[in-house]
């Protein structure tokens, strides 16, 4: 039987100013995201949509969630396979298309660079990304492809790379 997990966040718009939404330009997109027990996240819309570039926007946070989920799934895979990971970083990218008043993400590409302790495990470390991708709850929940182009590093040297894999 599937287990259910519930999550709760509070989002409060703080950009009403003196006139609220009287016009498109009369308000800011500033808001606060609150999660019990955690620091607040100051949010806005993307600067393109009249947002504050000094605050996090939903598009960035969606990509962040995808990158975090893949990393955590990958670290689980590595530990399960006996691969010692000593470093992990990702410079994730995503593409969103807009039309009229709406839009949607069309793709995301993760670029994880994983440092491992043992070069003989490079192929398995690369393969672990495939299972991590399948295990990621967030990637399984979005309606666009989430690809990954991993790089495996040992002692500062690239020992394996992978192409775009879903």
Secondary structure as a PSIPRED ss2 file (coil, helix, strand):
# PSIPRED VFORMAT (PSIPRED V4.0)

   1 X C   1.000  0.000  0.000
   2 X C   1.000  0.000  0.000
   3 X C   1.000  0.000  0.000
   4 X C   1.000  0.000  0.000
   5 X C   1.000  0.000  0.000
   6 X C   1.000  0.000  0.000
   7 X C   1.000  0.000  0.000
   8 X C   1.000  0.000  0.000
   9 X C   1.000  0.000  0.000
  10 X E   0.000  0.000  1.000
  11 X E   0.000  0.000  1.000
  12 X E   0.000  0.000  1.000
  13 X E   0.000  0.000  1.000
  14 X C   1.000  0.000  0.000
  15 X C   1.000  0.000  0.000
  16 X C   1.000  0.000  0.000
  17 X C   1.000  0.000  0.000
  18 X C   1.000  0.000  0.000
  19 X C   1.000  0.000  0.000
  20 X C   1.000  0.000  0.000
  21 X C   1.000  0.000  0.000
  22 X C   1.000  0.000  0.000
  23 X C   1.000  0.000  0.000
  24 X C   1.000  0.000  0.000
  25 X C   1.000  0.000  0.000
  26 X C   1.000  0.000  0.000
  27 X C   1.000  0.000  0.000
  28 X C   1.000  0.000  0.000
  29 X C   1.000  0.000  0.000
  30 X C   1.000  0.000  0.000
  31 X E   0.000  0.000  1.000
  32 X E   0.000  0.000  1.000
  33 X E   0.000  0.000  1.000
  34 X E   0.000  0.000  1.000
  35 X C   1.000  0.000  0.000
  36 X C   1.000  0.000  0.000
  37 X C   1.000  0.000  0.000
  38 X C   1.000  0.000  0.000
  39 X C   1.000  0.000  0.000
  40 X C   1.000  0.000  0.000
  41 X E   0.000  0.000  1.000
  42 X E   0.000  0.000  1.000
  43 X E   0.000  0.000  1.000
  44 X E   0.000  0.000  1.000
  45 X C   1.000  0.000  0.000
  46 X C   1.000  0.000  0.000
  47 X H   0.000  1.000  0.000
  48 X H   0.000  1.000  0.000
  49 X H   0.000  1.000  0.000
  50 X C   1.000  0.000  0.000
  51 X C   1.000  0.000  0.000
  52 X C   1.000  0.000  0.000
  53 X C   1.000  0.000  0.000
  54 X C   1.000  0.000  0.000
  55 X C   1.000  0.000  0.000
  56 X E   0.000  0.000  1.000
  57 X E   0.000  0.000  1.000
  58 X H   0.000  1.000  0.000
  59 X H   0.000  1.000  0.000
  60 X H   0.000  1.000  0.000
  61 X H   0.000  1.000  0.000
  62 X H   0.000  1.000  0.000
  63 X H   0.000  1.000  0.000
  64 X H   0.000  1.000  0.000
  65 X H   0.000  1.000  0.000
  66 X H   0.000  1.000  0.000
  67 X H   0.000  1.000  0.000
  68 X H   0.000  1.000  0.000
  69 X H   0.000  1.000  0.000
  70 X H   0.000  1.000  0.000
  71 X H   0.000  1.000  0.000
  72 X H   0.000  1.000  0.000
  73 X H   0.000  1.000  0.000
  74 X H   0.000  1.000  0.000
  75 X H   0.000  1.000  0.000
  76 X H   0.000  1.000  0.000
  77 X H   0.000  1.000  0.000
  78 X H   0.000  1.000  0.000
  79 X H   0.000  1.000  0.000
  80 X H   0.000  1.000  0.000
  81 X H   0.000  1.000  0.000
  82 X C   1.000  0.000  0.000
  83 X C   1.000  0.000  0.000
  84 X C   1.000  0.000  0.000
  85 X E   0.000  0.000  1.000
  86 X E   0.000  0.000  1.000
  87 X E   0.000  0.000  1.000
  88 X E   0.000  0.000  1.000
  89 X E   0.000  0.000  1.000
  90 X E   0.000  0.000  1.000
  91 X C   1.000  0.000  0.000
  92 X C   1.000  0.000  0.000
  93 X E   0.000  0.000  1.000
  94 X E   0.000  0.000  1.000
  95 X E   0.000  0.000  1.000
  96 X E   0.000  0.000  1.000
  97 X E   0.000  0.000  1.000
  98 X E   0.000  0.000  1.000
  99 X E   0.000  0.000  1.000
 100 X C   1.000  0.000  0.000
 101 X C   1.000  0.000  0.000
 102 X E   0.000  0.000  1.000
 103 X E   0.000  0.000  1.000
 104 X E   0.000  0.000  1.000
 105 X E   0.000  0.000  1.000
 106 X E   0.000  0.000  1.000
 107 X E   0.000  0.000  1.000
 108 X E   0.000  0.000  1.000
 109 X E   0.000  0.000  1.000
 110 X E   0.000  0.000  1.000
 111 X C   1.000  0.000  0.000
 112 X E   0.000  0.000  1.000
 113 X E   0.000  0.000  1.000
 114 X E   0.000  0.000  1.000
 115 X E   0.000  0.000  1.000
 116 X E   0.000  0.000  1.000
 117 X C   1.000  0.000  0.000
 118 X C   1.000  0.000  0.000
 119 X H   0.000  1.000  0.000
 120 X H   0.000  1.000  0.000
 121 X H   0.000  1.000  0.000
 122 X H   0.000  1.000  0.000
 123 X H   0.000  1.000  0.000
 124 X H   0.000  1.000  0.000
 125 X H   0.000  1.000  0.000
 126 X H   0.000  1.000  0.000
 127 X H   0.000  1.000  0.000
 128 X H   0.000  1.000  0.000
 129 X H   0.000  1.000  0.000
 130 X H   0.000  1.000  0.000
 131 X H   0.000  1.000  0.000
 132 X H   0.000  1.000  0.000
 133 X H   0.000  1.000  0.000
 134 X H   0.000  1.000  0.000
 135 X H   0.000  1.000  0.000
 136 X C   1.000  0.000  0.000
 137 X C   1.000  0.000  0.000
 138 X C   1.000  0.000  0.000
 139 X H   0.000  1.000  0.000
 140 X H   0.000  1.000  0.000
 141 X H   0.000  1.000  0.000
 142 X C   1.000  0.000  0.000
 143 X C   1.000  0.000  0.000
 144 X C   1.000  0.000  0.000
 145 X E   0.000  0.000  1.000
 146 X E   0.000  0.000  1.000
 147 X E   0.000  0.000  1.000
 148 X E   0.000  0.000  1.000
 149 X C   1.000  0.000  0.000
 150 X C   1.000  0.000  0.000
 151 X E   0.000  0.000  1.000
 152 X E   0.000  0.000  1.000
 153 X E   0.000  0.000  1.000
 154 X E   0.000  0.000  1.000
 155 X C   1.000  0.000  0.000
 156 X C   1.000  0.000  0.000
 157 X E   0.000  0.000  1.000
 158 X E   0.000  0.000  1.000
 159 X E   0.000  0.000  1.000
 160 X E   0.000  0.000  1.000
 161 X E   0.000  0.000  1.000
 162 X C   1.000  0.000  0.000
 163 X C   1.000  0.000  0.000
 164 X C   1.000  0.000  0.000
 165 X E   0.000  0.000  1.000
 166 X C   1.000  0.000  0.000
